[in-house]
Amino acid sequence: MNAHNPSFYAETHEVFNQVPPLDGINLYRSDIALQEWIARFGGAWGAARLDAYGALAGGPLMAAGFLANEHKPQLRSHDRYGTRIDQVDFHPAYHELMRTAIEHGLPALPWLEPKPGANVVRAGLTYLHSQAEAASGCPLTMTFAAVPAIQLQADVAAQWLPKILAPHYDPRNVPMEQKAGVTIGMAMTEKQGGTDVRANTTRAYAVGLGGPGQLYELVGHKWFCSAPMCDAFLTLAQTDKGLTCFLVPRHRPDGSRNEFYIQRLKNKLGNWANASSEIEYRGALAWMLGEEGRGVPTIIEMVAMTRFDCMVGSSSLMRQAVAQASHHCANRKVGGRLLAEQPLMQNVLADLALESEAALALTMRMGKALDNRHDEQEAKFARLVTAIGKYWICKRAPEMIAEASECMGGAGYVEETIMPRLYREAPVNSIWEGSGNVQCLDVLRALSKEPGVLDALFHELGDGHGAPELAAHIRRLKAAFSDTADIQYRARQLTEDMAVALQAKLLLEAGNSAVSDAFIASRIARQARVYGTLPRGVAVEALLARSTPSGL
């Protein structure tokens, strides 16, 4: 070669030892654990739907997720003529995510097909969708979870529910009468209260006689209004009888815009594709839902369902993190050997896989409980484990995703990969619908105020299913509850112990000893605190084969 030729210096090195992309992978077909847990809890009938959505989530929706995060929503408070419009503009990729999810029934499936496994299948679809882009999950979840509150008011439900449950997405800022399908948002918390919604100061004034189903005008503010371009919002306001639930539409019945003003969009750590906002009601027209002064009981089922979706969302983020890390290590060499063949990396990856599958197992068990919530035992189980699971799974996600990113080295720290987005997204599920302390206090509330809930927990756990370590853990847990001194101080430890016991029991029952033995050895026998500290004798190769995306 001629060193005086300018092109001689253009090629500085050969590019090799690079990991092939996961672009276009079917997220359902490549996830053995997801297939098994959905089938285990009654969702086998949804396999074809899940397979179809897995292809979308790993392909076009994954690409749309990157675009929706690169191009954040923008608030236009006024049009070019100076007229107040309160319009949030989204990139077309966001609308693609919303449209695909709604057309495939993510906000509606259990309401339209209330049969065994419906909530499990919906959770599976949401699990796939959230791996592609989790921020669109807020309006999808609220549209799903708002149904029980709206059902309380038959006249309002007759007008709204057919369009809430319709497989049509229409992002236009027009009255709901002009749409085939609508979405529902939420505006609950205020500056001075946050989670303490009873401190809300927004007032509701009856337009006429007042009472359930009647029109009111709302005056006040909301510190968090998520997805402000939805067609209506569940909200809380004070009447003379106390905190009450209302449905606030974006447009009045005459087609004019409602007195609903977006003050600004939140500049958040993550969840970028979703437009969270601060709003004011300046005489916003709204329908009362449920009994006056009973706002919290009116929304309680909605809260339970959104908390369940926090479990689904965090489990989903963990799965995508493990898929990325295990795929990277299966294709990247260090010192002439694949990372996935090196003992210390195997320990870390196997540990991450355990965390992911245990989260998935508890989440799908909760889906089964929701499918059977008319059964007294299942209803009590769901009442307690919604808070347990929401606390534990959401709490584990950020640390687990950080470790998965570290497996990829610098490649896991750059925005061209999905890992930074997963990490930014993880904390929101811990915070939304009540942070960790709120969940643990709710566990204590359920145990103290609802007879039979603790019995339902120990009925579920049984005697340890032949695992001495689990049996001993359950005995210690029973002893801990018999001592009520400083129980609030110990609430996090109690909640963690319940969560880990439930996960171990579920993994044992599933019959895969490689998974259950490793989980019990690390989470119960040793209570390891750092990933990658699995004890000797764990079947790491089997765990890696199970968690690494298959069928590529």
C-alpha positions as CSV (number, residue, x, y, z in Angstrom):
1,M,0.0,0.0,0.0
2,N,1.1,3.6,-0.6
3,A,1.4,5.5,2.6
4,H,1.2,8.8,0.6
5,N,-2.3,7.8,-0.6
6,P,-4.9,9.7,1.6
7,S,-7.1,6.6,1.8
8,F,-4.3,4.7,3.4
9,Y,-5.1,6.3,6.8
10,A,-8.9,6.2,6.4
11,E,-9.4,2.7,7.7
12,T,-7.8,2.6,11.2
13,H,-9.0,-0.8,12.4
14,E,-11.1,-3.8,11.6
15,V,-14.4,-3.9,13.4
16,F,-15.0,-7.3,15.1
17,N,-16.2,-9.0,18.3
18,Q,-19.5,-7.1,18.0
19,V,-22.8,-8.3,19.3
20,P,-25.5,-8.8,16.7
21,P,-28.6,-6.7,17.3
22,L,-31.8,-8.1,18.8
23,D,-33.9,-6.0,16.3
24,G,-37.0,-7.7,15.1
25,I,-37.0,-10.6,17.7
26,N,-40.4,-12.0,18.7
27,L,-40.5,-11.1,22.4
28,Y,-43.0,-13.8,23.2
29,R,-41.6,-16.6,21.2
30,S,-38.1,-16.0,22.6
31,D,-39.2,-16.0,26.2
32,I,-39.7,-19.5,27.6
33,A,-40.5,-18.4,31.1
34,L,-43.3,-16.0,29.9
35,Q,-44.9,-18.8,27.9
36,E,-44.8,-21.2,30.8
37,W,-46.2,-18.8,33.4
38,I,-49.0,-17.6,31.3
39,A,-50.1,-21.1,30.5
40,R,-49.7,-22.1,34.2
41,F,-52.3,-19.5,35.3
42,G,-54.9,-20.1,32.7
43,G,-53.8,-18.0,29.7
44,A,-52.8,-20.7,27.2
45,W,-55.9,-19.8,25.1
46,G,-54.2,-16.4,24.4
47,A,-51.0,-17.9,22.9
48,A,-51.8,-16.8,19.3
49,R,-52.5,-13.2,20.4
50,L,-49.4,-13.1,22.5
51,D,-47.3,-14.5,19.7
52,A,-48.6,-11.9,17.3
53,Y,-48.0,-9.1,19.7
54,G,-44.6,-10.4,20.6
55,A,-43.6,-9.9,16.9
56,L,-44.9,-6.4,17.0
57,A,-43.3,-5.5,20.3
58,G,-39.9,-6.7,19.2
59,G,-40.1,-5.2,15.8
60,P,-42.1,-2.0,14.8
61,L,-43.1,-1.1,18.4
62,M,-39.5,-1.3,19.6
63,A,-38.4,1.1,16.8
64,A,-41.3,3.4,17.7
65,G,-40.3,3.4,21.3
66,F,-36.9,4.8,20.4
67,L,-38.5,7.6,18.3
68,A,-41.1,8.4,20.9
69,N,-38.4,9.0,23.5
70,E,-36.1,10.9,21.1
71,H,-39.0,13.3,20.3
72,K,-40.7,14.2,23.6
73,P,-44.2,15.6,23.7
74,Q,-44.5,19.3,23.4
75,L,-47.1,21.6,25.0
76,R,-48.8,24.3,22.8
77,S,-50.8,26.4,25.2
78,H,-52.1,28.8,22.5
79,D,-52.6,28.6,18.7
80,R,-51.2,31.1,16.3
81,Y,-54.1,33.5,16.8
82,G,-53.5,33.6,20.6
83,T,-56.5,31.4,21.5
84,R,-55.9,29.1,24.4
85,I,-55.9,25.5,23.2
86,D,-53.9,23.4,25.8
87,Q,-52.7,21.0,23.1
88,V,-49.9,18.4,23.6
89,D,-48.3,17.3,20.4
90,F,-46.8,13.8,20.2
91,H,-44.4,12.3,17.6
92,P,-46.3,9.8,15.3
93,A,-44.4,7.0,16.9
94,Y,-46.2,7.5,20.1
95,H,-49.5,7.3,18.3
96,E,-48.4,4.1,16.7
97,L,-47.7,2.6,20.1
98,M,-51.1,3.7,21.5
99,R,-53.0,2.6,18.4
100,T,-51.4,-0.8,18.3
101,A,-52.1,-1.5,21.9
102,I,-55.7,-0.4,21.8
103,E,-56.4,-2.3,18.6
104,H,-55.1,-5.4,20.3
105,G,-57.3,-4.9,23.4
106,L,-54.7,-4.0,26.1
107,P,-57.1,-1.6,27.9
108,A,-60.2,-3.8,27.4
109,L,-59.6,-7.5,27.1
110,P,-60.7,-8.6,30.6
111,W,-63.8,-6.4,30.5
112,L,-64.9,-7.7,27.0
113,E,-63.8,-11.3,27.6
114,P,-64.3,-12.0,31.3
115,K,-63.2,-15.6,31.4
116,P,-60.4,-17.5,33.2
117,G,-57.0,-16.3,32.2
118,A,-58.2,-12.9,30.8
119,N,-56.2,-10.8,33.2
120,V,-53.2,-13.1,32.8
121,V,-53.3,-12.8,29.0
122,R,-53.8,-9.0,29.3
123,A,-50.8,-8.9,31.7
124,G,-48.8,-10.8,29.1
125,L,-49.7,-8.4,26.4
126,T,-48.8,-5.5,28.6
127,Y,-45.5,-7.2,29.6
128,L,-44.6,-7.4,25.9
129,H,-45.7,-3.9,25.1
130,S,-43.8,-2.3,28.0
131,Q,-40.5,-3.8,26.8
132,A,-40.9,-1.8,23.6
133,E,-42.0,1.4,25.3
134,A,-43.3,1.7,28.9
135,A,-44.3,5.4,29.0
136,S,-47.4,4.7,26.8
137,G,-48.5,2.4,29.6
138,C,-49.9,5.2,31.7
139,P,-53.0,6.1,29.5
140,L,-53.4,2.4,28.6
141,T,-53.5,1.4,32.3
142,M,-55.8,4.2,33.2
143,T,-58.2,3.5,30.4
144,F,-58.3,-0.1,31.7
145,A,-58.5,0.7,35.4
146,A,-61.1,3.4,35.2
147,V,-63.8,1.0,34.2
148,P,-65.0,0.0,37.8
149,A,-65.3,3.6,38.9
150,I,-67.3,4.6,35.8
151,Q,-69.5,1.5,36.1
152,L,-70.8,2.8,39.4
153,Q,-72.7,5.4,37.5
154,A,-75.0,3.7,35.0
155,D,-75.9,6.8,33.0
156,V,-72.3,8.0,32.7
157,A,-71.2,4.4,31.9
158,A,-73.8,4.0,29.1
159,Q,-72.2,7.1,27.4
160,W,-68.5,6.4,28.0
161,L,-67.9,2.7,28.4
162,P,-68.6,1.6,24.8
163,K,-66.0,4.0,23.6
164,I,-63.5,3.2,26.4
165,L,-63.7,-0.5,25.5
166,A,-63.7,0.0,21.7
167,P,-60.6,-1.1,19.7
168,H,-60.2,2.3,18.2
169,Y,-57.6,5.0,18.9
170,D,-58.3,8.6,17.9
171,P,-55.8,11.2,19.1
172,R,-57.7,14.2,17.8
173,N,-58.6,17.0,20.3
174,V,-62.3,16.8,19.6
175,P,-65.4,16.0,21.6
176,M,-65.9,12.3,22.4
177,E,-69.1,12.3,20.4
178,Q,-67.0,12.6,17.3
179,K,-64.8,9.6,18.2
180,A,-65.2,5.8,18.0
181,G,-62.8,5.2,20.9
182,V,-61.6,7.3,23.8
183,T,-58.8,7.1,26.5
184,I,-59.0,8.0,30.2
185,G,-56.4,9.8,32.3
186,M,-56.0,10.5,35.9
187,A,-55.6,13.7,38.0
188,M,-55.6,13.0,41.7
189,T,-52.7,14.5,43.7
190,E,-52.1,18.1,44.6
191,K,-49.1,20.1,45.7
192,Q,-49.8,20.1,49.4
193,G,-50.8,16.5,49.7
194,G,-49.2,14.2,47.1
195,T,-50.2,10.7,48.1
196,D,-52.3,12.1,50.9
197,V,-55.3,12.8,48.7
198,R,-57.5,13.6,51.7
199,A,-55.5,16.9,51.9
200,N,-56.8,17.9,48.5
201,T,-58.3,21.4,48.3
202,T,-60.0,21.3,44.8
203,R,-63.7,22.1,45.3
204,A,-66.7,20.9,43.5
205,Y,-69.9,23.0,43.1
206,A,-73.2,21.4,42.0
207,V,-74.6,22.9,38.8
208,G,-78.1,21.7,39.7
209,L,-79.5,19.4,42.4
210,G,-76.2,17.6,42.8
211,G,-75.6,14.0,43.8
212,P,-74.2,10.9,41.9
213,G,-74.3,11.2,38.2
214,Q,-75.0,14.9,38.3
215,L,-72.9,17.8,36.9
216,Y,-70.5,19.8,39.0
217,E,-68.0,22.6,38.3
218,L,-64.5,22.0,39.7
219,V,-62.1,24.7,40.9
220,G,-58.6,23.9,41.9
221,H,-55.3,22.4,40.8
222,K,-53.6,19.0,40.2
223,W,-49.9,18.6,40.7
224,F,-49.8,15.5,38.5
225,C,-52.2,14.9,35.6
226,S,-50.9,12.0,33.6
227,A,-51.6,11.8,29.9
228,P,-53.4,15.2,29.6
229,M,-54.6,14.6,26.0
230,C,-56.9,11.8,27.1
231,D,-60.6,12.4,26.5
232,A,-61.6,12.4,30.2
233,F,-60.0,12.1,33.6
234,L,-60.8,10.5,36.9
235,T,-60.2,13.2,39.6
236,L,-60.9,13.9,43.3
237,A,-62.5,17.0,44.7
238,Q,-64.1,18.2,47.9
239,T,-67.8,18.6,48.4
240,D,-69.7,19.5,51.6
241,K,-69.6,15.8,52.4
242,G,-65.9,15.3,51.8
243,L,-63.6,13.9,49.1
244,T,-65.6,12.7,46.1
245,C,-64.7,11.2,42.7
246,F,-65.6,12.9,39.4
247,L,-65.1,12.3,35.7
248,V,-63.8,15.4,33.9
249,P,-64.1,15.4,30.1
250,R,-61.9,17.5,27.9
251,H,-64.9,18.9,26.2
252,R,-68.3,20.0,27.5
253,P,-71.5,18.4,26.2
254,D,-72.1,21.3,23.8
255,G,-68.7,20.6,22.2
256,S,-66.8,23.6,23.7
257,R,-63.5,23.0,25.4
258,N,-63.8,22.4,29.1
259,E,-62.2,24.7,31.7
260,F,-59.2,22.5,32.0
261,Y,-55.9,24.3,31.7
262,I,-52.4,22.7,31.3
263,Q,-49.9,24.8,33.2
264,R,-46.8,23.0,32.1
265,L,-45.4,19.5,31.3
266,K,-43.3,17.8,33.9
267,N,-39.5,17.5,33.1
268,K,-39.1,13.9,34.5
269,L,-36.2,11.6,35.1
270,G,-37.7,9.0,32.7
271,N,-41.1,8.2,31.2
272,W,-40.2,10.7,28.6
273,A,-42.8,9.7,25.9
274,N,-45.7,10.2,28.3
275,A,-46.8,13.8,28.9
276,S,-47.3,14.2,32.6
277,S,-48.6,17.7,33.5
278,E,-49.7,20.2,36.1
279,I,-53.3,21.5,35.5
280,E,-55.9,23.8,36.8
281,Y,-59.7,23.5,36.9
282,R,-61.4,26.9,36.5
283,G,-65.0,25.8,36.6
284,A,-64.4,22.5,34.8
285,L,-67.6,20.6,34.2
286,A,-67.6,17.1,35.7
287,W,-69.9,14.2,36.6
288,M,-69.9,12.8,40.1
289,L,-69.1,9.1,40.2
290,G,-70.2,7.0,43.2
291,E,-71.4,8.2,46.5
292,E,-70.7,11.8,47.6
293,G,-67.9,11.9,50.2
294,R,-66.7,8.4,49.3
295,G,-64.1,9.3,46.8
296,V,-61.4,7.0,48.0
297,P,-63.7,3.9,48.2
298,T,-64.9,4.8,44.7
299,I,-61.4,4.6,43.2
300,I,-60.1,1.8,45.3
301,E,-60.5,-0.9,42.6
302,M,-58.9,1.4,40.1
303,V,-55.9,1.9,42.5
304,A,-55.5,-1.9,42.8
305,M,-55.5,-2.4,39.1
306,T,-53.0,0.4,38.5
307,R,-50.7,-1.0,41.2
308,F,-51.0,-4.4,39.5
309,D,-49.8,-2.8,36.3
310,C,-46.8,-1.4,38.1
311,M,-45.9,-5.0,38.9
312,V,-46.4,-5.9,35.3
313,G,-44.4,-2.9,34.1
314,S,-41.4,-3.5,36.4
315,S,-41.3,-7.2,35.6
316,S,-41.3,-6.2,31.9
317,L,-38.4,-3.8,32.3
318,M,-36.4,-6.5,34.1
319,R,-37.1,-9.1,31.4
320,Q,-35.9,-6.7,28.7
321,A,-32.8,-5.9,30.7
322,V,-32.0,-9.6,31.2
323,A,-32.6,-10.3,27.6
324,Q,-30.2,-7.6,26.5
325,A,-27.5,-8.6,29.0
326,S,-27.7,-12.3,28.4
327,H,-27.7,-11.8,24.6
328,H,-24.7,-9.5,24.8
329,C,-22.7,-11.9,26.9
330,A,-23.6,-14.9,24.7
331,N,-22.0,-13.0,21.7
332,R,-19.2,-11.0,23.2
333,K,-15.7,-12.4,23.9
334,V,-13.3,-11.2,26.5
335,G,-9.9,-12.8,26.7
336,G,-10.8,-15.1,23.8
337,R,-13.8,-16.6,25.6
338,L,-17.5,-15.7,25.4
339,L,-18.6,-13.7,28.5
340,A,-21.5,-16.1,29.0
341,E,-19.0,-19.0,29.4
342,Q,-17.0,-17.3,32.2
343,P,-17.9,-18.4,35.7
344,L,-18.3,-15.0,37.4
345,M,-20.4,-13.6,34.6
346,Q,-22.5,-16.8,34.7
347,N,-23.1,-16.2,38.4
348,V,-24.3,-12.6,37.7
349,L,-26.5,-13.5,34.7
350,A,-28.1,-16.4,36.4
351,D,-28.9,-14.3,39.4
352,L,-30.5,-11.6,37.2
353,A,-32.5,-14.3,35.5
354,L,-33.8,-15.5,38.9
355,E,-34.9,-12.0,39.8
356,S,-36.7,-11.6,36.5
357,E,-38.5,-14.9,36.6
358,A,-39.5,-14.6,40.3
359,A,-41.1,-11.2,39.5
360,L,-42.9,-12.6,36.5
361,A,-44.2,-15.6,38.6
362,L,-45.7,-13.3,41.3
363,T,-47.2,-11.0,38.8
364,M,-48.9,-13.7,36.8
365,R,-50.2,-15.2,40.1
366,M,-51.8,-11.8,40.8
367,G,-53.4,-11.9,37.4
368,K,-55.0,-15.3,38.3
369,A,-56.3,-13.8,41.5
370,L,-57.9,-10.9,39.6
371,D,-59.5,-13.4,37.3
372,N,-61.0,-15.2,40.3
373,R,-61.6,-12.2,42.6
374,H,-65.2,-13.3,43.3
375,D,-63.7,-16.2,45.2
376,E,-63.2,-15.1,48.8
377,Q,-59.8,-16.6,49.3
378,E,-58.5,-15.1,46.0
379,A,-60.0,-11.7,46.8
380,K,-58.2,-11.6,50.2
381,F,-55.0,-12.8,48.5
382,A,-55.3,-10.1,45.9
383,R,-56.0,-7.4,48.5
384,L,-52.7,-8.1,50.3
385,V,-50.4,-9.2,47.5
386,T,-51.2,-6.2,45.3
387,A,-49.4,-4.1,47.9
388,I,-46.7,-6.7,48.6
389,G,-45.9,-7.2,44.9
390,K,-46.1,-3.6,44.0
391,Y,-43.6,-2.8,46.8
392,W,-41.1,-5.6,46.1
393,I,-41.0,-6.0,42.4
394,C,-40.9,-2.3,41.7
395,K,-38.2,-1.8,44.4
396,R,-36.0,-4.5,42.9
397,A,-36.2,-3.3,39.3
398,P,-33.7,-0.3,39.3
399,E,-30.9,-2.2,41.0
400,M,-31.4,-5.2,38.8
401,I,-31.5,-3.1,35.6
402,A,-28.3,-1.3,36.7
403,E,-26.5,-4.6,37.1
404,A,-27.7,-5.8,33.8
405,S,-26.3,-2.7,32.2
406,E,-23.0,-3.3,33.8
407,C,-22.9,-6.7,32.2
408,M,-22.7,-4.9,28.9
409,G,-20.0,-2.5,30.0
410,G,-19.9,0.8,28.1
411,A,-22.3,-0.5,25.5
412,G,-25.0,-0.6,28.2
413,Y,-24.5,3.1,29.1
414,V,-25.1,4.7,25.7
415,E,-28.4,5.9,24.4
416,E,-28.2,3.9,21.2
417,T,-29.1,0.9,23.4
418,I,-32.4,0.5,25.3
419,M,-30.6,0.1,28.7
420,P,-30.5,3.8,29.8
421,R,-34.2,4.1,29.0
422,L,-35.0,1.0,31.0
423,Y,-33.0,2.4,34.0
424,R,-34.7,5.8,33.8
425,E,-38.1,4.2,33.6
426,A,-37.7,1.8,36.5
427,P,-38.2,4.2,39.5
428,V,-41.6,5.5,38.3
429,N,-43.4,2.3,39.1
430,S,-42.2,2.5,42.7
431,I,-43.4,6.1,43.0
432,W,-46.7,6.0,41.0
433,E,-49.8,4.9,42.9
434,G,-48.0,5.1,46.2
435,S,-44.3,4.8,47.0
436,G,-42.6,2.0,49.0
437,N,-43.7,3.2,52.4
438,V,-47.2,3.6,51.3
439,Q,-47.4,0.0,50.1
440,C,-45.9,-1.3,53.3
441,L,-48.4,0.7,55.4
442,D,-51.2,-0.6,53.1
443,V,-50.0,-4.2,53.9
444,L,-50.4,-3.5,57.6
445,R,-53.8,-1.8,57.0
446,A,-55.0,-4.9,55.2
447,L,-53.8,-7.2,57.9
448,S,-55.3,-5.2,60.7
449,K,-58.6,-4.2,59.2
450,E,-59.7,-7.0,56.9
451,P,-60.3,-10.3,58.7
452,G,-58.8,-13.4,57.1
453,V,-56.2,-11.7,55.0
454,L,-53.2,-13.0,56.9
455,D,-54.9,-16.5,57.0
456,A,-55.2,-16.2,53.2
457,L,-51.5,-15.5,52.9
458,F,-50.4,-18.5,55.0
459,H,-53.0,-20.7,53.2
460,E,-51.2,-19.7,50.0
461,L,-47.8,-20.3,51.4
462,G,-48.6,-23.7,52.9
463,D,-45.9,-25.7,54.8
464,G,-42.9,-25.0,52.5
465,H,-43.7,-27.7,49.9
466,G,-40.9,-30.0,51.0
467,A,-38.2,-27.3,51.1
468,P,-36.8,-27.1,54.6
469,E,-35.4,-23.5,54.1
470,L,-38.8,-22.2,52.9
471,A,-40.6,-24.0,55.7
472,A,-38.3,-22.4,58.3
473,H,-38.8,-19.0,56.6
474,I,-42.5,-19.3,56.9
475,R,-42.3,-20.2,60.6
476,R,-40.2,-17.1,61.2
477,L,-42.7,-15.0,59.3
478,K,-45.6,-16.3,61.5
479,A,-43.6,-15.5,64.6
480,A,-42.8,-12.0,63.3
481,F,-46.6,-11.3,62.9
482,S,-47.3,-12.6,66.4
483,D,-45.2,-9.8,67.8
484,T,-47.0,-6.5,67.1
485,A,-44.5,-4.3,68.9
486,D,-43.0,-1.6,66.5
487,I,-44.6,-3.4,63.6
488,Q,-44.8,-0.2,61.5
489,Y,-41.0,0.2,62.0
490,R,-40.5,-3.4,60.7
491,A,-43.0,-3.1,57.8
492,R,-40.5,-3.1,55.0
493,Q,-38.8,-6.2,56.3
494,L,-42.1,-8.0,56.8
495,T,-43.2,-7.1,53.3
496,E,-39.9,-8.3,51.8
497,D,-40.1,-11.6,53.7
498,M,-43.7,-12.2,52.5
499,A,-42.8,-11.4,48.9
500,V,-39.7,-13.7,48.8
501,A,-41.7,-16.5,50.4
502,L,-44.5,-16.2,47.8
503,Q,-42.0,-16.1,45.0
504,A,-40.2,-19.2,46.3
505,K,-43.4,-21.1,46.8
506,L,-44.5,-20.3,43.2
507,L,-41.2,-21.4,41.7
508,L,-41.3,-24.6,43.7
509,E,-44.8,-25.4,42.6
510,A,-43.8,-24.8,38.9
511,G,-41.5,-27.8,39.2
512,N,-38.3,-26.4,37.6
513,S,-35.8,-27.3,40.2
514,A,-32.9,-25.4,38.6
515,V,-34.9,-22.2,39.1
516,S,-36.5,-22.9,42.5
517,D,-33.4,-24.4,44.1
518,A,-31.3,-21.5,43.1
519,F,-33.9,-19.0,44.3
520,I,-34.3,-20.6,47.7
521,A,-30.5,-21.0,48.1
522,S,-29.8,-17.4,47.4
523,R,-32.9,-15.4,48.5
524,I,-33.9,-17.4,51.6
525,A,-31.0,-19.6,52.8
526,R,-28.4,-16.9,52.3
527,Q,-30.4,-13.7,51.7
528,A,-27.7,-12.4,49.3
529,R,-27.8,-8.6,48.8
530,V,-25.6,-8.2,45.7
531,Y,-26.3,-9.9,42.3
532,G,-23.7,-12.5,41.3
533,T,-23.3,-14.1,44.8
534,L,-25.1,-17.4,44.0
535,P,-23.8,-20.3,46.1
536,R,-22.0,-23.3,44.7
537,G,-24.1,-26.0,43.1
538,V,-26.5,-23.7,41.3
539,A,-27.4,-24.9,37.7
540,V,-26.2,-21.7,36.1
541,E,-26.0,-23.1,32.6
542,A,-29.7,-24.2,32.8
543,L,-30.7,-20.7,34.0
544,L,-28.8,-19.0,31.3
545,A,-30.3,-21.3,28.6
546,R,-33.8,-20.5,30.0
547,S,-33.3,-16.7,30.1
548,T,-31.3,-15.9,27.0
549,P,-33.6,-15.0,24.1
550,S,-34.2,-18.2,22.1
551,G,-35.4,-18.9,18.6
552,L,-33.3,-16.1,17.0
